[in-house]
Amino acid sequence: MNSSSDTGFNPAFNIATIRQVFNEAVEKVRMPTPMRLRDLIRQIRAARTAAEERAVINKECADIRTSFRDEDSVWRCRNIAKLLYIHMLGYPAHFGQLECLKLIASPRFTDKRIGYLGAMLLLDERQDVHLLITNCLKNDLNSCTQFVVGLALCTLGAIASPEMARDLATEVERLMKSPNTYIRKKAALCAYRIVLKVPELMEIFLPATRSMLSEKNHGVLITGVTLITEMCERSIDTLQHFKKVVPNLVRILKNLILAGYSPEHDVSGVSDPFLQVKILRLLKILGKKDPEASETMNDVLAQVATTTETNKNVGNTILYETVLSIMDIKSESGLRVLAINILGRFLLNTDKNIRYVALNTLLKTIHLDMTAVQRHRTTIIECLRQDPDVSIRRRALELSIALINSHNVLTMTKELLAFLETSEPEFKAQCSSSIVLAAEKFAPNTRWHLDTLIKVLVAAGNYVRDDVVSSTIQLVSESGAQHGGYMASKLWVELEKDTSDKQPLIQVSTWTIGEFGDMLLQQSDEHAVTVNEEDILRVYHKLMWSPQNNIITKQYTLNSLMKLSTRIKVNVDKIHEMVASFTTHMHTDLQQRGIEYNQLFNRYDPMREGLLERMPAMESNRTQQSQWNETIENIPSPSDLLVTDVTSTETTSDSNALLVLLEGSNGDTELIPNQNSSTMPTINTDTQDLLDLLGGLDLSNQPMQPLNNLTSEINSTNGIVDTTNHNIFDSLSLADTSIVNTNKVKSPGTVTAYDQNNLLITLLVERDQMNIDSNTVNMTAYNSGTFTINEFLFQAAVPKTFQLQMLPPSSNVIEPGSSLTQLMRVSNVSKSQLRMRIRLSYTANGVPIQDQTEVNNFPTPPDTFGTSTLDLWSENQ
C-alpha cells in the first residue's frame, strides 16, 4: 500500500486549504459584496455627462480605498481590476500600488496575474517599491509553474530599471537555457528589453542567444533573431561575432521558402512571414560593407525575390524587406536591378500605401543605380500628375527631380512645368526652385534656360522663392545684349497681362526692361511685339500705383523707370514727373528713392547718363571656377580639408566706374592697395552733395576693399571719397535681392559671405593674440526663414600659401531665428591677401540645397610687425 506522500496527499496541507476556503466563504457572507467590474463599466457608460462619470468613479474609488484600509483580502483582486480600468480612463489610481504587490505575493495564479498587470501600469520609479517587487520577481522566476515564470519575465521586461536589470540579468540568462520552449521564448524577449535599457549587459546573453538559432520552435527562433538584431545594431564587436552565423540564417531562410504547407505557420500561403522578415532584416545588418557575407546571401535573396507572390500584402512585406537588404549589402548589379524592378511593380499596385513605400524607397536608393530607376520614369510621372494622394505626389515630385540629368532634362522639365501649372500652392515653391536648379545644371543652351525660367515665374506666381528671382536676374545679366532684347520682349508680353499674383515675375521683368529697354523699343524680327514709349510708361504707372503690388516690387519698378530715362528719348519729362511723385510717398524707402532720383534729374542731369548705363555682367561661381586648380567638389570634409592653388596674377576689372565718374582716371587704371597710408583725403565740398545723394560708389567688378585702401588710392588720383561703403547697385538696381559673390563688409573684419534662401553667413576676422601670423575666422550662419535648416555642412578651401584649420561647428541644425557658429584658424606667414572658396550643403523644408561662392574681400594683412589689419583699419577710421 502506497504512503500518503507517494499519492501526493498531504493531510496537513489539505486541512489548511480547507480552513482557508472556509474562512473566505465566511468573510464573503459577512462583508458586503463590492460591485463587479462589468457593472462598473456599465454605470460609467450610462453616464450622460462628464460630471456624472466623475461622480460614479469618485464613489467607487472611495469604496475601494475603504476596502484597502480594512485589509479586505477576499475582494482585493476585483478591486484592483476595477482600479486598472479607472486608470485607463485617465483618473488617478496610484493608491493601489502596494495592493498590487500584495497580489503578486499571493500564491494564487489569478491574483498574481492581476497583480503583475497592475504593477506594469501603476508602479513608478520609487526605489522602495522597486526593491520590494525585485524580491517578488526573483522568487517567481524560480517558480516551478511556467505561467508564473512567464508573468514575472513579462513584468521585468516592462518595468525594469537599470538597477533591477543588473540584479536579475543572470536569472534571465539561466531561463534562456531552460528546456521549456515557452520559458525560453519569454526569457529572450525579456533579455531584449534589458539590452534596450542597459546595453552593457548584452555580453551575458551572447552564448545563450547564439544557441537559439538551432531551435526548431519558430517562437523561440524569432525571439532569438530579434535579440541578435538588437545586439548587432548596438555593438560593433557583437556584429563581428554574429557574422559567423550568416550561413545558418541563409539555411533557415531557404528552408522556409522551400517548406511545404504548414497550418501552424502559414499566413495567406506564405510560410511564417514574420520569421522571414526578421531574418532578412538581420541579414541586411550583417551583410552591410561585408563582401564575403554579401556573397553568401546573394543566392537566397534572389530566390526570395523571384518566388514570393505579390498578390497579397504578406508577400509584398517580404519583398520590401528583401529589396532593403539587397540595397544595403554589397550585392551584385543584377540583383540590384531586380530589386528596383520589384519597386517598379509596387508603383502599379492599387494600394496607395504600397505606392508610397515604393516611391520612398526609390528615392533612398536612386544613387545606387540611376539607370535602373530611369526605366520607371513614366510610372513615376504618372504618380506625380494623377495620384489623388498628396503624400504620394510629394514623394513623386522629389523622385522626379532626382531623376533629371543632361539626357532627359527637356522631357522632365516639360513634365514638371505641366505639374507646376496645376499643382496645389504647397508644391509650387519646392517645384519651382527645383526646376531652376536643374535648368542651371543641365541646360542645353542659354535660350532654353531663359525660356524655362520665364515659364517657372509665370506658373508659380507669388510662390516663387527669392533664390529664383536672383538666379534669373543673374542669368539675364550674364547673357548680356545677346539675349537681353529677347528676354525684354518675352517678359513684356507677360507684364502686360494681369500680374497681381505674380510679384516675382514683375520684379524680374522690370529689372530686365530697365537694363535692355532700348533693345525692346527697337524694331527687329526677333521681337514678336511692337512696343512704344507710351505703352511702357502706361504699364509702369499701373505697376507703381497698384495697391496689390508689394513694396519690393515697387522698388524694382522705380529703379527700372529711372534707368529707362536714359533708354528712351521722347518721354523723359514724363518719367521725371512720375519719379517726382514718389517724393511724398508714405513708405520711407520709396520716398527716399524718389527724392534722390529727383535730385539726380534736377542738379546732376549731365551725369545721369553715365550713372544709369547698363550694368556689367554679374559674376557667378562658374566664371570664377577657372581661377582654382582644384575645385571645391574635391574637398572631402572639414576635418581633412585640402588647400587649393591660386593663380599668381589677379584678374583686374575692365573699368573702374568710380574713377571714371570722378574724372580721376580713364577707367583703365588698376586700384593698387596701399596699406601704409593712413592720411585721409581732402573732401571736395563742391561735390559733397553728389556723394551724399549716391551714398558712395563702387562700380568695379572687383570685390570691395577696406576703406583705408580705397581712400589712399583715390587721394593719389586727386579724387574725392565718401565715408560710406554702400554699393551704387543697392540704390539703383537690385535692392532687397541677394546675389552670390556681392560680399559686403558690414563692419571692420566682418564679411557677408552668403545671403540666399533665408540663410545669412558672415565671417568675422580677428587677430590671434598668441600668434601674429595667424588669424581666427568666426563663421556665423543665421536662419531668417520659417523652416528648420537640417544637415548643415560648411566647407572651405584657401590658397596653398595659407594653412587652414577648421574646428567642429556648434551644431548641424539651425532653427528659425537662431544661428550656429564654426571657428577657423588661418595661418598667413606670407602676408598675402586672403581668398576663400566655400561650399554649403543643407536641407530646408525637405529640399536639399547645395551652393558655393568665393570670398575675396577680406581685410589685407599689414606689413607692420605685430599690428593687425583691424588696428590699421580702426586708425584710418
GUSEVEX-238573 format. One record per residue (C-alpha): z, y, x; residue in one letter. Coordinates in pm, whole numbers, padded with zeros to 5 digits, always signed. Last residue first. Layout:
N
ZYXa...
end
This chain:
877
-03945+10547+03859q-04053+10510+04216n-03704+10405+04317e-03690+10142+04040s-04017+09988+04153w-03906+09979+04515l-03586+09801+04412d-03774+09564+04179l-04005+09462+04459t-03709+09364+04671s-03595+09521+04995t-03451+09296+05266g-03732+09355+05511f-03973+09623+05392t-04321+09489+05322d-04256+09460+04952p-04381+09177+04724p-04630+09294+04456t-04489+09280+04100p-04657+09004+03897f-04991+09087+03739n-05172+08758+03799n-05067+08541+03506v-05326+08281+03411e-05351+08109+03074t-05337+07766+02918q-05322+07619+02570d-05242+07292+02400q-05136+07267+02036i-05037+06954+01841p-05017+07033+01467v-04714+06889+01283g-04584+07231+01181n-04586+07335+01547a-04628+07081+01829t-04622+07184+02193y-04820+07187+02516s-04845+07491+02737l-05028+07533+03068r-04955+07798+03329i-05157+07929+03624r-04959+08160+03846m-05057+08436+04087r-04819+08601+04332l-04949+08872+04565q-04879+08795+04929s-04550+08833+05118k-04645+08534+05339s-04300+08376+05303v-04318+08368+04923n-04083+08097+04791s-04083+08075+04411v-03785+07934+04222r-03835+07854+03853m-03580+07862+03571l-03650+07747+03215q-03531+07911+02896t-03536+07832+02525l-03561+08059+02224s-03447+08107+01866s-03589+08274+01554g-03741+07953+01419p-03602+07653+01615e-03741+07579+01958i-03728+07214+02068v-03781+07098+02428n-03443+07220+02553s-03275+07417+02832s-03569+07350+03059p-03536+07139+03377p-03575+07329+03707l-03914+07410+03851m-03963+07456+04228q-04267+07644+04352l-04374+07700+04711q-04630+07970+04776f-04927+07998+05014t-05074+07697+04836k-05146+07901+04526p-04923+07854+04218v-04917+07599+03934a-04711+07597+03614a-04621+07359+03333q-04423+07430+03014f-04375+07145+02765l-04246+07195+02409f-04219+06867+02220e-04126+07046+01896n-04171+07402+01768i-03986+07449+01437t-04177+07639+01168f-04112+07991+01036t-04257+08184+01329g-04106+08408+01595s-04031+08124+01839n-03925+08269+02176y-04004+08109+02514a-03814+08256+02812t-03921+08179+03169m-03689+08301+03444n-03872+08347+03774v-03646+08342+04079t-03758+08498+04405n-03751+08368+04759s-03826+08526+05095d-03507+08737+05088i-03294+08425+05047n-02933+08434+04921m-02976+08730+04683q-03281+08571+04521d-03477+08861+04378r-03561+08857+04007e-03885+08804+03817v-03862+08771+03438l-04146+08575+03279l-04205+08614+02907t-04338+08361+02655i-04387+08458+02290l-04482+08187+02039l-04587+08287+01686n-04924+08115+01740n-05000+08346+02033q-04819+08566+02283d-04835+08429+02637y-04747+08560+02983a-04562+08878+02892t-04439+08993+03231v-04090+09118+03318t-04010+09249+03671g-03965+09608+03564p-04001+09614+03184s-04274+09515+02940k-04545+09445+03196v-04840+09343+02987k-05047+09027+03016n-05381+09051+02840t-05456+08697+02964n-05472+08530+02620v-05541+08768+02332i-05276+08871+02081s-05378+09099+01793t-05149+09368+01649d-05389+09641+01755a-05713+09517+01898l-05932+09826+01918s-05844+10188+01979l-05466+10201+02005s-05397+09876+02189d-05731+09895+02365f-05616+10206+02552i-05349+09996+02724n-04999+10131+02736h-04834+10178+03077n-04653+10504+03036t-04571+10766+03298t-04913+10930+03276d-05143+10988+03570v-05366+11253+03711i-05643+11231+03969g-05675+11377+04312n-05824+11045+04436t-05525+10963+04657s-05291+11056+04373n-05466+10799+04155i-05393+10529+04407e-05032+10632+04456s-04971+10636+04082t-05116+10291+04022l-04921+10121+04299n-04591+10275+04184n-04660+10174+03826l-04699+09804+03889p-05047+09669+03826q-05214+09557+03501m-05466+09277+03540p-05817+09380+03644q-06077+09424+03373n-06038+09797+03401s-05972+10024+03107l-05620+10122+03195d-05535+10448+03024l-05208+10611+02935g-05078+10703+02590g-05410+10835+02461l-05278+11151+02296l-05009+11223+02550d-05269+11174+02821l-05501+11422+02654l-05219+11669+02603d-05141+11658+02975q-05499+11753+03059t-05440+12114+03152d-05090+12033+03280t-05223+11833+03572n-04937+11611+03685i-04864+11619+04055t-04836+11273+04197p-04502+11094+04251m-04406+11006+04606t-04306+10648+04676s-04596+10514+04872s-04506+10207+05070n-04670+09957+04833q-05019+10096+04839n-05232+09867+04629p-05609+09917+04666i-05794+10011+04345l-06159+09940+04405e-06405+10230+04395t-06721+10164+04193d-06615+10363+03892g-06765+10691+04001n-06431+10815+04113s-06172+11086+04035g-06357+11215+03731e-06055+11138+03509l-06259+10920+03273l-06446+10750+03555v-06118+10683+03734l-05970+10520+03422l-06287+10323+03348a-06275+10146+03681n-06598+09957+03696s-06725+09605+03758d-06380+09477+03834s-06300+09321+04168t-06273+08946+04225t-06001+08878+04478e-06101+08728+04809t-05922+08438+04972s-05986+08199+04690t-05673+08032+04562v-05577+07676+04627d-05346+07488+04394t-04989+07367+04404v-04899+07033+04250l-04593+06988+04035l-04383+06675+04081d-04096+06758+03844s-04297+06988+03617p-04532+06703+03531s-04871+06560+03623p-05067+06874+03713i-05428+06762+03729n-05513+06927+03398e-05422+07264+03553i-05741+07257+03753t-05760+07222+04128e-05986+07447+04332n-05889+07741+04118w-06104+08052+04092q-06368+07857+03898s-06138+07830+03596q-06127+08205+03546q-06424+08222+03312t-06290+07931+03100r-05949+08090+03071n-06095+08390+02895s-06190+08742+02999e-06283+08979+02723m-06632+09116+02764a-06633+09488+02830p-06564+09710+02531m-06845+09924+02389r-06801+10295+02434e-06525+10473+02249l-06376+10672+02536l-06710+10775+02680g-06850+10905+02352e-06524+11077+02260r-06507+11278+02582m-06711+11573+02453p-06502+11571+02131d-06175+11635+02310y-06006+11903+02100r-06119+11845+01740n-06255+11489+01723f-05997+11343+01963l-05727+11537+01781q-05836+11367+01458n-05813+11030+01633y-05455+11105+01737e-05352+11230+01395i-05512+10937+01211g-05360+10685+01448r-05017+10838+01399q-05059+10833+01019q-05169+10471+01028l-04863+10380+01231d-04621+10577+01013t-04741+10449+00676h-04740+10722+00410m-05073+10864+00524h-05089+11239+00585t-05309+11229+00897t-05505+10947+00732f-05738+11188+00552s-05851+11317+00892a-06019+10984+00964v-06224+11000+00644m-06328+11361+00717e-06426+11279+01072h-06631+10985+00944i-06811+11217+00702k-06875+11459+00988d-07031+11176+01192v-07272+11095+00909n-07604+11142+01090v-07592+10977+01432k-07421+10641+01408i-07275+10439+01695r-07036+10701+01836t-06853+10762+01508s-06866+10385+01454l-06586+10354+01709k-06355+10559+01489m-06452+10352+01187l-06363+10033+01376s-06020+10169+01468n-05960+10268+01105l-06076+09928+00977t-05860+09732+01222y-05556+09940+01130q-05640+09897+00760k-05643+09519+00808t-05304+09533+00981i-05161+09743+00698i-05257+09498+00423n-05559+09522+00196n-05498+09492-00179q-05422+09864-00221p-05784+09945-00125s-05802+10280+00049w-05938+10174+00387m-06152+09890+00254l-06326+10097-00013k-06396+10378+00232h-06531+10124+00479y-06772+09982+00220v-06908+10329+00137r-06925+10426+00504l-07135+10119+00584i-07368+10172+00289d-07419+10539+00379e-07508+10451+00738e-07792+10221+00642n-07816+09844+00633v-08117+09620+00582t-08037+09253+00570v-08189+08940+00731a-08123+09052+01086h-08325+08861+01341e-08650+09030+01241d-08517+09362+01360s-08425+09702+01213q-08141+09869+01400q-07834+09962+01196l-07653+09640+01289l-07729+09698+01659m-07564+10040+01642d-07263+09889+01467g-07201+09645+01752f-06841+09722+01852e-06722+09870+01522g-06919+09611+01328i-06746+09333+01522t-06397+09477+01476w-06462+09543+01107t-06584+09186+01051s-06298+09019+01241v-06034+09212+01047q-06213+09174+00714i-06239+08797+00762l-05867+08781+00846p-05790+08963+00516q-05984+08722+00297k-05827+08738-00050d-05945+09094-00115s-06285+09011+00033t-06509+09055-00272d-06858+09067-00123k-06998+09341+00100e-06793+09207+00393l-06964+08868+00376e-07312+09020+00429v-07171+09248+00698w-07031+08945+00879l-07376+08794+00919k-07532+09121+01036s-07251+09201+01281a-07267+08847+01416m-07643+08871+01477y-07606+09212+01638g-07338+09085+01873g-07523+08766+01969h-07698+08870+02289q-07517+09202+02299a-07195+09038+02409g-07123+08667+02364s-06787+08715+02536e-06678+08980+02286s-06779+08762+01993v-06582+08472+02147l-06273+08691+02194q-06291+08818+01839i-06309+08462+01709t-06018+08349+01929s-05800+08637+01806s-05873+08577+01438v-05822+08200+01465v-05494+08248+01654d-05363+08463+01371d-05375+08176+01123r-05626+08157+00842v-05459+08113+00503y-05583+08451+00386n-05933+08315+00332g-05985+07957+00447a-06349+07919+00337a-06483+08257+00453v-06300+08262+00787l-06396+07900+00855v-06762+07966+00771k-06764+08263+01011i-06613+08049+01286l-06879+07783+01235t-07160+08038+01258d-07017+08167+01589l-06997+07818+01741h-07349+07732+01623w-07481+08045+01795r-07281+07975+02112t-07422+07629+02172n-07323+07259+02149p-06962+07346+02053a-06724+07071+02172f-06405+07247+02287k-06427+07577+02103e-06556+07403+01792a-06266+07156+01801a-06011+07435+01837l-06167+07634+01553v-06184+07329+01328i-05817+07253+01398s-05709+07607+01316s-05897+07597+00985s-05756+07256+00886c-05396+07346+00963q-05408+07676+00774a-05612+07541+00481k-05412+07227+00403f-05120+07383+00211e-05364+07600+00016p-05517+07296-00157e-05858+07179-00044s-06197+07268-00197t-06353+07489+00073e-06165+07325+00359l-06293+06979+00262f-06654+07096+00291a-06566+07261+00623l-06412+06935+00742l-06725+06738+00651e-06954+06983+00830k-06726+06984+01133t-06737+06605+01145m-07116+06593+01137t-07175+06861+01400l-06891+06746+01629v-07010+06384+01627n-07131+06338+01986h-06913+06600+02158s-06595+06456+02009n-06403+06479+01682i-06195+06172+01595l-05857+06348+01632a-05955+06597+01364i-06043+06316+01125s-05708+06147+01196l-05510+06461+01116e-05710+06515+00798l-05670+06151+00692a-05293+06183+00739r-05284+06490+00515r-05517+06330+00261r-05288+06027+00241i-04984+06250+00184s-05165+06440-00092v-05252+06128-00295d-05566+06180-00505p-05797+06025-00242d-06148+06171-00266q-06214+06406+00027r-05987+06281+00303l-05992+05915+00202c-06371+05928+00202e-06365+06088+00547i-06153+05797+00673i-06394+05543+00523t-06688+05709+00693t-06508+05725+01027r-06432+05350+01031h-06660+05275+01328r-06502+05568+01516q-06177+05369+01536v-06339+05107+01758a-06488+05372+01986t-06157+05558+02027m-05973+05254+02162d-05623+05319+02297l-05607+05692+02215h-05660+05615+01846i-05342+05406+01829t-05099+05650+01668k-05354+05797+01426l-05476+05451+01337l-05119+05352+01249t-05071+05649+01015n-05405+05591+00849l-05332+05221+00793a-04980+05286+00661v-05117+05542+00416y-05383+05301+00293r-05119+05029+00246i-04903+05266+00042n-05203+05370-00165k-05259+05013-00287d-05628+04975-00373t-05708+04846-00026n-06018+04982+00144l-05817+05157+00417l-05637+04827+00485f-05971+04674+00582r-06004+04942+00852g-05653+04857+00970l-05768+04497+01017i-06071+04629+01206n-05833+04815+01438i-05651+04490+01516a-05975+04301+01584l-06088+04578+01819v-05756+04548+02001r-05806+04172+02037l-06149+04225+02184g-06006+04466+02439s-05748+04214+02558e-05378+04284+02506s-05133+04455+02738k-04874+04488+02463i-04819+04777+02221d-05148+04767+02030m-05141+04392+01973i-04779+04402+01853s-04847+04684+01609l-05150+04500+01471v-04950+04179+01427t-04677+04371+01244e-04940+04502+01003y-05094+04157+00964l-04756+04008+00869i-04698+04276+00607t-05051+04242+00472n-04997+03868+00423g-04686+03926+00211v-04859+04212+00028n-05115+03978-00123k-05493+03936-00092n-05483+03975+00286t-05459+03608+00390e-05338+03527+00741t-05571+03308+00947t-05754+03561+01165t-05471+03793+01269a-05220+03510+01313v-05459+03319+01539q-05536+03629+01744a-05165+03686+01790l-05122+03319+01891v-05391+03348+02155d-05270+03675+02307n-04904+03563+02338m-04910+03416+02689t-05141+03685+02823e-04901+03952+02702s-04612+03784+02886a-04810+03795+03210e-04944+04147+03159p-04596+04298+03100d-04605+04666+03000k-04484+04576+02647k-04487+04200+02600g-04115+04151+02528l-04094+04435+02276i-04408+04331+02086k-04296+03968+02096l-03969+04069+01927l-04155+04241+01643r-04383+03942+01601l-04081+03710+01585i-03911+03919+01316k-04231+03940+01109v-04282+03564+01127q-03921+03500+01024l-03961+03718+00717f-04298+03562+00633p-04136+03216+00593d-04451+03006+00535s-04707+03207+00340v-04838+03083+00004g-04676+03355-00201s-04343+03308-00022v-04281+02953+00108d-03954+02883+00288h-03779+02618+00078e-04094+02511-00103p-04253+02406+00228s-04632+02384+00224y-04776+02279+00555g-04690+02422+00893a-04976+02553+01108l-04874+02918+01096i-04501+02848+01121l-04558+02607+01409n-04757+02873+01592k-04473+03122+01552l-04217+02875+01688i-04439+02790+01986r-04500+03156+02067v-04126+03222+02050l-04056+02936+02290n-04328+03055+02528p-04173+03408+02524v-03825+03273+02610v-03838+03375+02977k-03881+03738+02877k-03522+03714+02750f-03357+03799+03082h-03593+04090+03155q-03505+04246+02820l-03135+04186+02884t-03164+04381+03208d-03348+04663+03033i-03071+04696+02774s-03065+04847+02423r-03400+04738+02282e-03362+04390+02431c-03018+04345+02271m-03145+04450+01928e-03439+04210+01944t-03216+03924+02062i-02984+03974+01762l-03275+03974+01517t-03419+03660+01676v-03080+03485+01642g-03047+03593+01280t-03394+03455+01206i-03318+03123+01374l-02983+03074+01199v-03145+03121+00859g-03451+02916+00956h-03247+02607+01041n-03424+02413+01313k-03237+02587+01591e-03381+02596+01946s-03389+02977+01948l-03014+02978+01875m-02938+02863+02231s-03040+03205+02360r-02781+03375+02142t-02492+03154+02255a-02562+03229+02619p-02609+03608+02569l-02315+03678+02333f-02055+03796+02585i-02315+04009+02765e-02368+04206+02442m-02021+04363+02462l-02149+04672+02644e-02341+04774+02332p-02024+04851+02130v-02123+04974+01782k-02471+04821+01749l-02367+04519+01955v-02081+04457+01708i-02323+04470+01414r-02549+04208+01578y-02246+03993+01662a-02153+03992+01292c-02504+03878+01202l-02483+03601+01461a-02141+03494+01328a-02271+03472+00970k-02561+03248+01079k-02338+03030+01293r-02086+02995+01005i-02352+02874+00762y-02503+02643+01027t-02169+02463+01079n-02162+02308+01428p-01993+02625+01555s-02140+02781+01870k-02172+03130+01711m-01808+03081+01600l-01689+03098+01958r-01882+03423+02018e-01721+03572+01707v-01374+03481+01830e-01454+03629+02171t-01564+03956+02008a-01237+03987+01812l-01034+04231+02020d-01335+04426+02154r-01475+04467+01804a-01137+04585+01669m-01117+04850+01938e-01474+04970+01876p-01404+04989+01501s-01520+04703+01281a-01577+04796+00917i-01896+04612+00816a-01931+04344+01084g-01565+04251+01055l-01590+04232+00677t-01888+03997+00690c-01718+03778+00952l-01396+03756+00750a-01581+03660+00432l-01780+03394+00619g-01461+03245+00764v-01320+03224+00413v-01641+03058+00298f-01631+02805+00581q-01284+02682+00496t-01092+02556+00802c-00969+02904+00878s-00976+03031+01237n-01170+03346+01148l-00919+03390+00864d-00629+03434+01105n-00817+03679+01324k-00924+03878+01021l-00567+03905+00894c-00446+04025+01234n-00722+04284+01255t-00642+04396+00897i-00296+04514+01002l-00417+04695+01313l-00692+04864+01117h-00439+04995+00869v-00225+05136+01149d-00517+05299+01327q-00650+05496+01030r-01029+05470+01028e-01070+05442+00652d-01048+05140+00422l-01186+05171+00069l-01524+05000+00050l-01511+04724+00313m-01142+04666+00243a-01206+04639-00132g-01466+04368-00074l-01223+04189+00158y-00952+04198-00108g-01184+04090-00389i-01294+03782-00195r-00947+03715-00058k-00800+03706-00410d-01064+03459-00530t-01007+03246-00218f-00634+03202-00281r-00404+03204+00024p-00322+03575-00022s-00323+03786+00294a-00652+03946+00193i-00503+04034-00147l-00212+04208+00023k-00453+04400+00245l-00641+04518-00065c-00310+04640-00208e-00266+04849+00105l-00593+05031+00038q-00544+05087-00337g-00422+05446-00310f-00763+05543-00170h-00929+05525-00511a-01057+05877-00563p-01340+05907-00821y-01705+05875-00724g-01827+05627-00985l-01825+05351-00721m-01455+05421-00662h-01384+05361-01031i-01563+05027-01000y-01354+04945-00695l-01038+05034-00885l-01133+04797-01167k-01169+04511-00918a-00842+04612-00752i-00662+04598-01088n-00802+04252-01169r-00688+04111-00834c-00344+04269-00864r-00287+04119-01213w-00035+03849-01115v+00102+04027-00810s+00270+04301-01012d+00470+04474-00740e+00607+04721-00996d+00470+05010-00791r+00122+04856-00793f+00132+04808-01172s+00234+05169-01221t-00052+05284-00997r-00297+05073-01203i-00168+05223-01528d-00211+05575-01390a-00564+05492-01269c-00647+05368-01622e-00528+05692-01781k-00717+05902-01524n-01035+05698-01578i-01030+05734-01957v-00953+06107-01936a-01223+06165-01675r-01481+05998-01899e-01373+06208-02197e-01407+06523-01989a-01752+06419-01867a-01868+06397-02226t-01975+06124-02466r-01753+05847-02334a-01883+05510-02453a-01996+05418-02101r-01643+05464-01973i-01499+05254-02257q-01744+04966-02200r-01682+04966-01826i-01306+04948-01887l-01354+04659-02132d-01567+04470-01877r-01299+04516-01613l-01022+04375-01832r-00738+04597-01952m-00393+04500-01838p-00190+04223-02011t+00164+04334-02092p+00423+04160-01877m+00644+03878-02010r+00369+03631-02101v+00181+03689-01777k+00502+03657-01579e+00585+03325-01748v+00243+03192-01656a+00282+03316-01300e+00620+03146-01274n+00475+02816-01398f+00185+02831-01155v+00423+02898-00868q+00657+02610-00973r+00364+02368-00998i+00250+02471-00652t+00593+02421-00506a+00620+02078-00671i+00278+01980-00537n+00368+02087-00183f+00698+01895-00183a+00537+01587-00334p+00250+01581-00078n-00035+01354-00193f-00334+01330+00052g-00371+00955-00009t-00279+00873+00351d+00020+01108+00344s+00155+00938+00035s+00155+00600+00207s-00104+00336+00140n+00000+00000+00000m
end
